[in-house]
Amino acid sequence: MEGAEAASERPTTTRRPRFDPDEYQMRKRKTSKSQLPRRENDVYVNMSTNFKGQLERCRKLIDSGRTEVFVHAMGAAVGRAINLALQVESNYQGLLEMDVRTSTVGVVDDLEPLADDLEPTTQTRQTSAIHIRLFMPNAQKQE
């Protein structure tokens, strides 16, 4: 029980922003299209896209004869991408398999000053990314 008591006595720390929110407003810069692979069978998930629309897009790609579909997401959208891939996999009842890769991607934020005497600046940070390959294993062996 000593370990549990010691753990509860540790001070909790809150993560501080790298800039003063009273002086700057942060704007997340969009990831450049050149950084991302762009194939016809790539589906990019973010928090604002229609989930049902992306699910339908994956279904159409597979139904049109594609043997693999790639689902990509970054940051907060990673959970949505996982959910999308699991939904697609369950719709095809064992015909599809998944290969999941994760990575870390550097992103840039623009810091816009709220006061006239400050200069605009940027900051870089790391965010998680996921790349899910949904594929038909039998189709891969026949080719």
DSSP file (Angstrom, degrees, kcal/mol; ACC not computed):
  #  RESIDUE AA STRUCTURE BP1 BP2  ACC     N-H-->O    O-->H-N    N-H-->O    O-->H-N    TCO  KAPPA ALPHA  PHI   PSI    X-CA   Y-CA   Z-CA
    1    1 A M     >        0   0    0      0, 0.0     4,-2.1     0, 0.0     5,-0.2   0.000 360.0 360.0 360.0 -20.3    0.0    0.0    0.0
    2    2 A E  H  >  +     0   0    0      1,-0.2     4,-2.4     2,-0.2     5,-0.2   0.894 360.0  52.9 -60.7 -40.2    3.0    2.3    0.5
    3    3 A G  H  > S+     0   0    0      1,-0.2     4,-2.0     2,-0.2    -1,-0.2   0.886 108.7  49.3 -63.5 -39.6    3.5    2.6   -3.3
    4    4 A A  H  > S+     0   0    0      2,-0.2     4,-1.7     1,-0.2    -1,-0.2   0.892 111.9  48.6 -67.5 -39.2   -0.1    3.6   -3.9
    5    5 A E  H  X S+     0   0    0     -4,-2.1     4,-1.1     1,-0.2    -2,-0.2   0.907 111.2  49.9 -66.5 -40.8    0.1    6.3   -1.1
    6    6 A A  H  X S+     0   0    0     -4,-2.4     4,-0.6     1,-0.2     3,-0.3   0.882 109.3  52.4 -64.9 -37.8    3.3    7.6   -2.5
    7    7 A A  H >< S+     0   0    0     -4,-2.0     3,-0.7     1,-0.2    -1,-0.2   0.872 107.6  51.0 -66.9 -35.9    1.8    7.8   -6.0
    8    8 A S  H 3< S+     0   0    0     -4,-1.7    -1,-0.2     1,-0.2    -2,-0.2   0.718 104.8  58.2 -75.2 -18.3   -1.2    9.8   -4.7
    9    9 A E  H 3< S+     0   0    0     -4,-1.1    -1,-0.2    -3,-0.3    -2,-0.2   0.603  79.6 110.1 -84.9 -11.9    1.1   12.3   -3.0
   10   10 A R  S << S-     0   0    0     -3,-0.7     2,-0.2    -4,-0.6    -3,-0.0  -0.384  77.8-111.9 -64.2 136.8    3.0   13.3   -6.2
   11   11 A P        -     0   0    0      0, 0.0     2,-0.4     0, 0.0    -1,-0.1  -0.466  28.3-126.6 -69.5 140.5    2.2   16.8   -7.3
   12   12 A T        -     0   0    0     -2,-0.2     2,-0.4    -3,-0.1    -3,-0.0  -0.712  22.2-153.6 -87.7 137.8    0.2   16.9  -10.5
   13   13 A T        -     0   0    0     -2,-0.4     2,-0.4     3,-0.0     0, 0.0  -0.904   2.6-146.4-112.7 139.5    1.6   19.1  -13.2
   14   14 A T        -     0   0    0     -2,-0.4     2,-0.3     1,-0.0    -2,-0.0  -0.842  27.4-111.1-102.1 142.5   -0.3   20.8  -15.9
   15   15 A R        -     0   0    0     -2,-0.4    -1,-0.0     1,-0.0     0, 0.0  -0.551  31.4-143.8 -75.2 129.1    1.2   21.2  -19.3
   16   16 A R        -     0   0    0     -2,-0.3    -1,-0.0     1,-0.1     2,-0.0  -0.712  16.6-114.4 -94.0 141.9    2.0   24.8  -20.2
   17   17 A P        -     0   0    0      0, 0.0    -1,-0.1     0, 0.0     0, 0.0  -0.376  22.2-123.1 -67.9 155.8    1.6   26.2  -23.6
   18   18 A R  S    S+     0   0    0      2,-0.1     2,-0.3    -2,-0.0    -2,-0.0   0.421  94.5  44.1 -80.2   2.5    4.8   27.3  -25.3
   19   19 A F  S    S-     0   0    0      5,-0.1     7,-0.1   104,-0.0     3,-0.0  -0.937  94.7 -99.3-141.0 161.6    3.4   30.8  -25.8
   20   20 A D    >>  -     0   0    0     -2,-0.3     4,-2.3     1,-0.1     3,-1.8  -0.759  24.7-154.1 -85.4 114.5    1.4   33.2  -23.6
   21   21 A P  T 34 S+     0   0    0      0, 0.0    -1,-0.1     0, 0.0     5,-0.0   0.675  94.9  60.7 -65.5 -14.3   -2.3   32.9  -24.6
   22   22 A D  T 34 S+     0   0    0      1,-0.1     3,-0.1     3,-0.0    -2,-0.0   0.694 114.8  33.7 -80.3 -18.4   -2.8   36.5  -23.4
   23   23 A E  T <4 S+     0   0    0     -3,-1.8    91,-3.2     1,-0.2    92,-0.6   0.719 122.1  35.3-106.0 -28.5   -0.2   37.7  -26.0
   24   24 A Y  E  <  -A  113   0A   0     -4,-2.3     2,-0.5    89,-0.3    -1,-0.2  -0.935  58.6-146.0-132.1 150.9   -0.7   35.3  -29.0
   25   25 A Q  E     -A  112   0A   0     87,-2.9    87,-3.0    -2,-0.3     2,-0.4  -0.972  26.0-136.0-111.7 129.6   -3.5   33.5  -30.7
   26   26 A M  E     -A  111   0A   0     -2,-0.5     2,-0.5    85,-0.2    85,-0.2  -0.699  18.6-173.1 -90.1 133.9   -2.5   30.1  -32.1
   27   27 A R  E     -A  110   0A   0     83,-2.7    83,-2.9    -2,-0.4     2,-0.5  -0.990  23.0-132.8-123.3 121.2   -3.7   29.0  -35.6
   28   28 A K  E     -A  109   0A   0     -2,-0.5     2,-0.3    81,-0.2    81,-0.2  -0.603  21.8-133.7 -75.3 124.0   -2.9   25.5  -36.7
   29   29 A R        -     0   0    0     79,-1.8    79,-0.3    -2,-0.5     2,-0.1  -0.572  24.4-110.9 -77.5 138.0   -1.4   25.5  -40.2
   30   30 A K        -     0   0    0     -2,-0.3     2,-0.2     1,-0.1    -1,-0.1  -0.401  35.5-103.1 -67.6 145.0   -2.9   22.9  -42.5
   31   31 A T        -     0   0    0      1,-0.1    -1,-0.1    -2,-0.1     2,-0.1  -0.497  43.5-109.9 -67.1 133.5   -0.7   20.0  -43.5
   32   32 A S    >>  -     0   0    0     -2,-0.2     3,-1.5     1,-0.1     4,-0.6  -0.389  15.5-128.9 -70.2 143.6    0.6   20.6  -47.0
   33   33 A K  G >4 S+     0   0    0      1,-0.3     3,-0.7     2,-0.2    -1,-0.1   0.775 106.2  64.5 -62.1 -27.3   -0.7   18.3  -49.7
   34   34 A S  G 34 S+     0   0    0      1,-0.2    -1,-0.3     3,-0.0     4,-0.1   0.743  96.1  58.1 -71.2 -20.8    2.8   17.5  -50.8
   35   35 A Q  G <4 S+     0   0    0     -3,-1.5    -1,-0.2     2,-0.1    -2,-0.2   0.741  99.5  70.1 -76.6 -22.8    3.6   15.9  -47.5
   36   36 A L  S << S-     0   0    0     -3,-0.7     2,-0.1    -4,-0.6     0, 0.0  -0.765  86.5-118.3-102.9 138.4    0.7   13.4  -47.9
   37   37 A P        -     0   0    0      0, 0.0     2,-0.5     0, 0.0    -2,-0.1  -0.487  28.1-158.2 -66.4 142.8    0.6   10.5  -50.3
   38   38 A R        +     0   0    0     -2,-0.1     2,-0.3    -4,-0.1    -2,-0.0  -0.833  26.4 149.5-131.7  96.1   -2.3   11.0  -52.7
   39   39 A R    >   -     0   0    0     -2,-0.5     3,-1.7    31,-0.1    31,-0.1  -0.797  57.7-109.0-117.8 163.8   -3.6    7.9  -54.4
   40   40 A E  T 3  S+     0   0    0     -2,-0.3    -1,-0.1     1,-0.3    21,-0.0   0.810 119.1  51.0 -63.0 -28.9   -7.1    7.1  -55.5
   41   41 A N  T 3  S+     0   0    0      2,-0.0    29,-2.9    28,-0.0     2,-0.4   0.139  86.3 108.4 -99.0  21.2   -7.5    4.5  -52.8
   42   42 A D  E <   -b   70   0A   0     -3,-1.7     2,-0.5    27,-0.2    29,-0.2  -0.822  48.1-167.2 -94.7 135.4   -6.4    6.9  -49.9
   43   43 A V  E     -b   71   0A   0     27,-2.9    29,-2.9    -2,-0.4     2,-0.5  -0.988   6.1-156.6-123.0 121.2   -9.0    8.2  -47.5
   44   44 A Y  E     -b   72   0A   0     -2,-0.5     2,-0.4    27,-0.2    29,-0.2  -0.869   9.1-157.7-101.7 124.6   -8.0   11.0  -45.2
   45   45 A V  E     +b   73   0A   0     27,-3.1    29,-0.5    -2,-0.5     2,-0.3  -0.842  19.0 161.8-104.2 133.3  -10.0   11.3  -41.9
   46   46 A N    >   -     0   0    0     -2,-0.4     3,-0.6    27,-0.1    29,-0.1  -0.863  51.5 -98.6-136.9 178.4  -10.3   14.5  -39.9
   47   47 A M  T 3  S+     0   0    0     -2,-0.3     4,-0.1     1,-0.2    -2,-0.0   0.653 116.8  48.6 -75.4 -14.2  -12.7   15.7  -37.2
   48   48 A S  T 3  S+     0   0    0      2,-0.1    -1,-0.2     3,-0.0     2,-0.1   0.570  86.0  99.7-104.0  -9.0  -14.9   17.7  -39.6
   49   49 A T  S <  S-     0   0    0     -3,-0.6     2,-0.5     1,-0.1     3,-0.1  -0.447  85.3 -97.5 -79.0 154.1  -15.5   15.3  -42.4
   50   50 A N     >  -     0   0    0      1,-0.2     4,-2.0    -2,-0.1     5,-0.2  -0.562  28.0-154.1 -72.8 119.9  -18.7   13.3  -42.6
   51   51 A F  H  > S+     0   0    0     -2,-0.5     4,-2.4     1,-0.2     5,-0.2   0.920  94.1  49.3 -63.6 -45.5  -18.2    9.8  -41.1
   52   52 A K  H  > S+     0   0    0      1,-0.2     4,-2.4     2,-0.2    -1,-0.2   0.876 109.5  53.6 -63.1 -36.5  -20.9    8.2  -43.1
   53   53 A G  H  > S+     0   0    0      2,-0.2     4,-2.1     1,-0.2    -1,-0.2   0.896 110.3  46.2 -64.1 -40.7  -19.6    9.7  -46.3
   54   54 A Q  H  X S+     0   0    0     -4,-2.0     4,-2.2     2,-0.2    -2,-0.2   0.872 111.0  52.5 -70.3 -36.3  -16.1    8.3  -45.7
   55   55 A L  H  X S+     0   0    0     -4,-2.4     4,-2.1     1,-0.2    -2,-0.2   0.920 111.0  47.6 -62.7 -43.5  -17.5    4.9  -44.8
   56   56 A E  H  X S+     0   0    0     -4,-2.4     4,-2.6     2,-0.2    -2,-0.2   0.877 108.8  54.3 -65.4 -38.0  -19.4    5.0  -48.1
   57   57 A R  H  X S+     0   0    0     -4,-2.1     4,-2.2     2,-0.2    -2,-0.2   0.919 108.8  48.5 -62.6 -43.2  -16.3    6.1  -50.0
   58   58 A C  H  X S+     0   0    0     -4,-2.2     4,-2.2     1,-0.2     5,-0.2   0.922 111.7  49.9 -62.0 -43.7  -14.4    3.1  -48.6
   59   59 A R  H  X S+     0   0    0     -4,-2.1     4,-3.1     1,-0.2     5,-0.2   0.919 110.2  50.0 -61.0 -44.0  -17.2    0.7  -49.5
   60   60 A K  H  X S+     0   0    0     -4,-2.6     4,-1.7     1,-0.2    -1,-0.2   0.896 109.3  51.7 -63.2 -40.2  -17.3    2.1  -53.1
   61   61 A L  H  <>S+     0   0    0     -4,-2.2     5,-1.9     2,-0.2    -1,-0.2   0.927 114.9  41.8 -61.9 -44.5  -13.5    1.7  -53.5
   62   62 A I  H ><5S+     0   0    0     -4,-2.2     3,-1.6     1,-0.2    -2,-0.2   0.918 114.3  50.9 -70.2 -42.9  -13.7   -2.0  -52.4
   63   63 A D  H 3<5S+     0   0    0     -4,-3.1    -1,-0.2     1,-0.3    -2,-0.2   0.759 102.2  62.7 -66.6 -23.6  -16.9   -2.7  -54.4
   64   64 A S  T 3<5S-     0   0    0     -4,-1.7    -1,-0.3    -5,-0.2    -2,-0.2   0.454 129.3 -91.1 -81.9   1.1  -15.3   -1.2  -57.5
   65   65 A G  T < 5S+     0   0    0     -3,-1.6    -3,-0.2     1,-0.3    -2,-0.1   0.414  75.2 148.0 108.6  -2.2  -12.6   -3.9  -57.4
   66   66 A R      < -     0   0    0     -5,-1.9    -1,-0.3    -6,-0.2     3,-0.1  -0.455  34.8-157.8 -64.8 135.8   -9.8   -2.3  -55.3
   67   67 A T  S    S+     0   0    0      1,-0.2    69,-2.2    -2,-0.1     2,-0.3   0.558  74.3  28.4 -93.0  -9.0   -8.0   -4.9  -53.3
   68   68 A E  E     - C   0 135A   0     67,-0.2     2,-0.4    -7,-0.1    67,-0.2  -0.995  57.9-167.9-151.8 148.5   -6.7   -2.4  -50.7
   69   69 A V  E     - C   0 134A   0     65,-2.6    65,-3.2    -2,-0.3     2,-0.5  -0.994  14.9-146.0-133.0 138.4   -7.8    0.9  -49.2
   70   70 A F  E     -bC  42 133A   0    -29,-2.9   -27,-2.9    -2,-0.4     2,-0.5  -0.923   8.2-164.0-109.9 128.4   -5.6    3.2  -47.0
   71   71 A V  E     -bC  43 132A   0     61,-3.0    61,-3.2    -2,-0.5     2,-0.3  -0.953  12.6-174.9-111.6 125.0   -7.1    5.2  -44.2
   72   72 A H  E     +bC  44 131A   0    -29,-2.9   -27,-3.1    -2,-0.5     2,-0.3  -0.910   9.3 159.9-121.7 146.3   -4.9    8.0  -42.8
   73   73 A A  E     -bC  45 130A   0     57,-1.9    57,-2.6    -2,-0.3     2,-0.3  -0.984  18.9-152.2-158.0 160.4   -5.4   10.4  -39.9
   74   74 A M  E >   - C   0 129A   0    -29,-0.5     3,-1.8    -2,-0.3    55,-0.2  -0.965  56.0 -23.0-133.6 151.5   -3.5   12.7  -37.5
   75   75 A G  G >  S+     0   0    0     53,-3.0     3,-1.8    -2,-0.3     4,-0.3  -0.209 128.1   5.4  59.7-130.1   -4.0   13.9  -34.0
   76   76 A A  G >  S+     0   0    0      1,-0.3     3,-0.5     2,-0.1     4,-0.4   0.688 124.9  65.9 -63.9 -19.7   -7.5   13.9  -32.6
   77   77 A A  G <> S+     0   0    0     -3,-1.8     4,-2.2     1,-0.2    -1,-0.3   0.489  73.4  91.7 -83.1  -2.7   -8.8   12.1  -35.7
   78   78 A V  H <> S+     0   0    0     -3,-1.8     4,-2.2     1,-0.2    -1,-0.2   0.916  85.9  50.7 -58.3 -43.8   -6.8    8.9  -35.0
   79   79 A G  H <> S+     0   0    0     -3,-0.5     4,-2.3    -4,-0.3    -1,-0.2   0.886 109.0  51.0 -61.9 -39.8   -9.7    7.5  -33.1
   80   80 A R  H  > S+     0   0    0     -4,-0.4     4,-2.7     2,-0.2    -1,-0.2   0.891 108.9  51.7 -64.2 -39.4  -12.2    8.2  -35.9
   81   81 A A  H  X S+     0   0    0     -4,-2.2     4,-2.6     2,-0.2    -2,-0.2   0.909 110.0  48.8 -64.6 -41.8   -9.8    6.5  -38.4
   82   82 A I  H  X S+     0   0    0     -4,-2.2     4,-2.4     2,-0.2    -2,-0.2   0.934 112.4  48.4 -62.4 -45.6   -9.7    3.4  -36.2
   83   83 A N  H  X S+     0   0    0     -4,-2.3     4,-2.3     2,-0.2    -2,-0.2   0.908 111.3  50.5 -60.9 -43.2  -13.5    3.4  -35.9
   84   84 A L  H  X S+     0   0    0     -4,-2.7     4,-2.5     2,-0.2    -2,-0.2   0.935 111.2  47.8 -60.2 -47.9  -13.8    3.8  -39.7
   85   85 A A  H  X S+     0   0    0     -4,-2.6     4,-2.6     1,-0.2    -2,-0.2   0.897 112.1  49.5 -62.8 -40.7  -11.5    1.0  -40.5
   86   86 A L  H  X S+     0   0    0     -4,-2.4     4,-2.3     2,-0.2    -1,-0.2   0.884 110.6  50.6 -66.2 -37.9  -13.2   -1.3  -38.0
   87   87 A Q  H  X S+     0   0    0     -4,-2.3     4,-1.8     2,-0.2    -2,-0.2   0.928 112.2  46.5 -63.8 -45.5  -16.6   -0.5  -39.5
   88   88 A V  H  X S+     0   0    0     -4,-2.5     4,-1.1     1,-0.2    -2,-0.2   0.934 112.5  50.5 -62.4 -45.8  -15.4   -1.2  -43.0
   89   89 A E  H ><>S+     0   0    0     -4,-2.6     5,-0.7     1,-0.2     3,-0.6   0.906 110.7  48.5 -59.8 -42.7  -13.8   -4.5  -41.8
   90   90 A S  H ><5S+     0   0    0     -4,-2.3     3,-1.1     1,-0.2    -1,-0.2   0.824 104.7  60.0 -69.7 -29.9  -17.0   -5.6  -40.1
   91   91 A N  H 3<5S+     0   0    0     -4,-1.8    -1,-0.2     1,-0.2    -2,-0.2   0.775 106.6  47.1 -67.2 -25.0  -19.1   -4.8  -43.2
   92   92 A Y  T X<5S-     0   0    0     -4,-1.1     3,-2.1    -3,-0.6    -1,-0.2   0.269 100.7-140.0-103.3  11.2  -17.1   -7.3  -45.2
   93   93 A Q  T < 5S-     0   0    0     -3,-1.1    -3,-0.1     1,-0.3    -2,-0.1   0.782  73.6 -27.5  36.5  64.8  -17.3  -10.1  -42.6
   94   94 A G  T 3 <S+     0   0    0     -5,-0.7    -1,-0.3     2,-0.2    -4,-0.1   0.366 111.5 103.9  89.6  -5.6  -13.8  -11.6  -42.7
   95   95 A L  S <  S+     0   0    0     -3,-2.1     2,-0.3    -6,-0.3    43,-0.3   0.762  76.5  58.6 -78.1 -24.4  -12.9  -10.7  -46.3
   96   96 A L        -     0   0    0     -7,-0.3     2,-0.3    40,-0.2    40,-0.2  -0.791  63.1-165.4-109.0 148.5  -10.7   -7.8  -45.3
   97   97 A E  E     - D   0 135A   0     38,-2.9    38,-2.5    -2,-0.3     2,-0.4  -0.850  15.9-131.4-121.8 164.6   -7.6   -7.7  -43.1
   98   98 A M  E     - D   0 134A   0     -2,-0.3     2,-0.4    36,-0.2    36,-0.2  -0.924  14.4-170.5-122.1 143.0   -5.9   -4.7  -41.5
   99   99 A D  E     - D   0 133A   0     34,-2.0    34,-3.1    -2,-0.4     2,-0.5  -0.984  19.5-163.6-126.3 118.1   -2.3   -3.6  -41.3
  100  100 A V  E     + D   0 132A   0     -2,-0.4     2,-0.4    32,-0.2    32,-0.2  -0.887  11.2 177.4-112.7 130.9   -1.8   -0.7  -38.9
  101  101 A R  E     - D   0 131A   0     30,-2.3    30,-2.8    -2,-0.5     2,-0.3  -0.970   9.2-160.8-126.3 144.1    1.2    1.7  -38.8
  102  102 A T  E     + D   0 130A   0     -2,-0.4     2,-0.3    28,-0.2    28,-0.2  -0.880  13.9 168.8-119.7 157.8    1.7    4.7  -36.6
  103  103 A S  E     - D   0 129A   0     26,-2.2    26,-2.6    -2,-0.3     2,-0.4  -0.939  32.3-114.3-153.4 174.0    4.1    7.6  -37.0
  104  104 A T  E     - D   0 128A   0     -2,-0.3     2,-0.4    24,-0.2    24,-0.2  -0.977  28.8-163.9-118.8 132.8    4.9   11.0  -35.6
  105  105 A V  E     - D   0 127A   0     22,-3.0    22,-2.3    -2,-0.4     2,-0.4  -0.945  16.8-130.1-121.4 134.9    4.5   14.0  -37.8
  106  106 A G  E     - D   0 126A   0     -2,-0.4     2,-0.3    20,-0.2    20,-0.2  -0.702  30.1-175.2 -81.6 130.8    5.9   17.5  -37.3
  107  107 A V  E     - D   0 125A   0     18,-3.0    18,-2.3    -2,-0.4     2,-0.4  -0.878  16.6-133.1-124.9 159.4    3.3   20.3  -37.7
  108  108 A V  E     - D   0 124A   0     -2,-0.3   -79,-1.8   -79,-0.3     2,-0.4  -0.926  12.0-162.2-117.5 135.0    3.6   24.0  -37.6
  109  109 A D  E     -AD  28 123A   0     14,-3.2    14,-2.2    -2,-0.4     2,-0.5  -0.939  14.3-139.1-112.3 137.6    1.4   26.5  -35.7
  110  110 A D  E     -AD  27 122A   0    -83,-2.9   -83,-2.7    -2,-0.4     2,-0.7  -0.844  12.4-152.2 -93.6 129.1    1.3   30.2  -36.6
  111  111 A L  E     -AD  26 121A   0     10,-3.5    10,-2.0    -2,-0.5   -85,-0.2  -0.900   9.5-162.4-104.6 112.1    1.2   32.4  -33.5
  112  112 A E  E     -A   25   0A   0    -87,-3.0   -87,-2.9    -2,-0.7     7,-0.1  -0.826  20.6-121.8 -97.9 125.5   -0.6   35.7  -34.3
  113  113 A P  E     -A   24   0A   0      0, 0.0   -89,-0.3     0, 0.0   -90,-0.1  -0.344  12.1-158.3 -68.4 143.9    0.1   38.5  -31.8
  114  114 A L  S    S+     0   0    0    -91,-3.2     2,-0.3    -2,-0.0   -90,-0.1   0.574  79.5  59.8 -93.2 -13.4   -2.9   40.1  -30.0
  115  115 A A  S >  S-     0   0    0    -92,-0.6     3,-1.2     1,-0.1   -92,-0.0  -0.866  83.0-128.5-115.0 151.5   -0.9   43.3  -29.3
  116  116 A D  T 3  S+     0   0    0     -2,-0.3    -1,-0.1     1,-0.2    -2,-0.0   0.744 103.8  61.8 -69.3 -24.5    0.7   45.6  -31.9
  117  117 A D  T 3  S+     0   0    0      2,-0.1     2,-0.3    -3,-0.0    -1,-0.2   0.454  90.6  84.2 -85.5   1.3    4.1   45.6  -30.3
  118  118 A L  S <  S-     0   0    0     -3,-1.2     0, 0.0   -95,-0.1     0, 0.0  -0.763  73.3-129.7-104.9 151.0    4.6   41.8  -30.8
  119  119 A E        -     0   0    0     -2,-0.3     2,-0.1    -7,-0.1    -2,-0.1  -0.728  26.9-108.3 -95.2 144.5    5.9   40.0  -33.9
  120  120 A P        +     0   0    0      0, 0.0     2,-0.3     0, 0.0    -8,-0.2  -0.432  47.4 173.1 -65.0 147.0    4.1   37.0  -35.5
  121  121 A T  E     - D   0 111A   0    -10,-2.0   -10,-3.5    -2,-0.1     2,-0.3  -0.879  22.7-130.9-146.0 176.4    6.0   33.8  -35.0
  122  122 A T  E     - D   0 110A   0     -2,-0.3     2,-0.3   -12,-0.2   -12,-0.2  -0.907  10.3-162.0-129.9 159.7    5.7   30.1  -35.5
  123  123 A Q  E     - D   0 109A   0    -14,-2.2   -14,-3.2    -2,-0.3     2,-0.4  -0.991  10.6-143.8-138.1 148.4    6.1   27.0  -33.4
  124  124 A T  E     + D   0 108A   0     -2,-0.3     2,-0.3   -16,-0.2   -16,-0.2  -0.861  22.4 171.2-109.9 148.0    6.6   23.4  -34.4
  125  125 A R  E     - D   0 107A   0    -18,-2.3   -18,-3.0    -2,-0.4     2,-0.4  -0.945  29.9-112.4-146.9 167.2    5.2   20.4  -32.5
  126  126 A Q  E     - D   0 106A   0     -2,-0.3     2,-0.3   -20,-0.2   -20,-0.2  -0.832  30.3-178.7-104.8 141.0    4.8   16.7  -32.9
  127  127 A T  E     - D   0 105A   0    -22,-2.3   -22,-3.0    -2,-0.4     2,-0.1  -0.968  29.1-105.2-136.3 155.0    1.5   14.9  -33.4
  128  128 A S  E     - D   0 104A   0     -2,-0.3   -53,-3.0   -24,-0.2     2,-0.3  -0.459  32.8-170.0 -78.0 148.8    0.6   11.3  -33.8
  129  129 A A  E     -CD  74 103A   0    -26,-2.6   -26,-2.2   -55,-0.2     2,-0.4  -0.972   6.1-157.0-135.6 152.9   -0.5    9.8  -37.2
  130  130 A I  E     -CD  73 102A   0    -57,-2.6   -57,-1.9    -2,-0.3     2,-0.4  -0.984   4.7-167.9-132.0 144.3   -2.0    6.5  -38.2
  131  131 A H  E     -CD  72 101A   0    -30,-2.8   -30,-2.3    -2,-0.4     2,-0.5  -0.964  10.5-170.8-132.9 112.1   -2.0    4.7  -41.5
  132  132 A I  E     -CD  71 100A   0    -61,-3.2   -61,-3.0    -2,-0.4     2,-0.6  -0.918   7.3-159.4-112.5 123.4   -4.4    1.8  -41.8
  133  133 A R  E     -CD  70  99A   0    -34,-3.1   -34,-2.0    -2,-0.5     2,-0.5  -0.905   4.5-166.8-102.7 116.3   -4.2   -0.6  -44.8
  134  134 A L  E     +CD  69  98A   0    -65,-3.2   -65,-2.6    -2,-0.6     2,-0.3  -0.910  23.8 163.8 -99.6 124.3   -7.4   -2.6  -45.4
  135  135 A F  E     -CD  68  97A   0    -38,-2.5   -38,-2.9    -2,-0.5   -67,-0.2  -0.955  44.8-118.6-144.0 159.1   -6.8   -5.3  -47.9
  136  136 A M     >  -     0   0    0    -69,-2.2     4,-1.4    -2,-0.3     3,-0.3  -0.878  23.5-160.5 -96.1 109.2   -8.1   -8.6  -49.3
  137  137 A P  H  > S+     0   0    0      0, 0.0     4,-1.3     0, 0.0    -1,-0.2   0.845  88.2  54.3 -63.7 -34.1   -5.5  -11.2  -48.5
  138  138 A N  H  > S+     0   0    0    -43,-0.3     4,-1.4     1,-0.2     3,-0.0   0.874 105.6  53.0 -67.5 -36.6   -6.8  -13.7  -51.1
  139  139 A A  H  > S+     0   0    0     -3,-0.3     4,-1.1     1,-0.2    -1,-0.2   0.843 105.2  55.5 -67.4 -33.5   -6.5  -11.1  -53.9
  140  140 A Q  H  < S+     0   0    0     -4,-1.4    -1,-0.2     1,-0.2    -2,-0.2   0.873 107.5  48.8 -66.4 -37.6   -2.9  -10.4  -52.9
  141  141 A K  H  < S+     0   0    0     -4,-1.3    -1,-0.2     1,-0.2    -2,-0.2   0.821 108.1  53.8 -73.1 -31.0   -1.9  -14.0  -53.3
  142  142 A Q  H  <        0   0    0     -4,-1.4    -1,-0.2     1,-0.2    -2,-0.2   0.779 360.0 360.0 -76.2 -26.6   -3.6  -14.4  -56.7
  143  143 A E     <        0   0    0     -4,-1.1    -1,-0.2    -3,-0.1    -2,-0.1   0.495 360.0 360.0 -72.0 360.0   -1.8  -11.5  -58.4
